């Protein structure tokens, strides 16, 4: 037995190598994350392109509409004002003011429905009368005349500044009276009509008392924003 050598047992068996396989979950997680990021990026890019396309289409449509219609601002002027009474006694204002207001539609293709008109007369921010001219339709390139008459008595409590201004204007015979109009209008282009819009118009007047040496000057009214 002692004479046996290593050849009797055959060649030596090499040690086995160990392999560590990566877990299934790690690769899948990385792949899913990349897929989600790619989908999100593609979706964001698609939404951006759609929005940009819509903006361009709307801009082109507005530009074409402007080229065809060429809309212009409606013009309001107070061409005449007659003040025959403006007397303040015992916290009551007695007044009689008649106005001519021209409304000019300079548009070639747009008609205008004036569905509602409210005209307020104010003395230094103190409202003393309101009139409601009749609704009307105004065709292309036409002029319409409004003739509101503000007449009556109004109990007003004027503050110190308003009372001081009234004394000055009584001495000069020239009164600062504002007329503010609240409108509800619709525009008409062919058979198409817009929804109701609610613009405001402000007319800052300096009205001479009747018989004064100062004549009334035409006033251009402004659109309030």
Buried (B, 14 or more C-beta within 10 A) or exposed (E): EEEEEEEEEEEEEEEEEEEEEEEEEEEEEEEEEEEEEEEEEEEEEEEEEEEEEEEEEEEEEEEEEEEEBEBEEBBBBBEBBBBEBBEBEEEEBBBBBBBBBBBBBBBEBBBBBBBBBBBBBBBBEBEBBBBEBEEEEBEEEBEBEBEBEBEEEBEBEBEEEBEEBBEEBBEEBBBBBBBBBBBBBBBBBEEEEEEEEEEEBBBBBBBBBBEBEEEBEEBEBEEEE
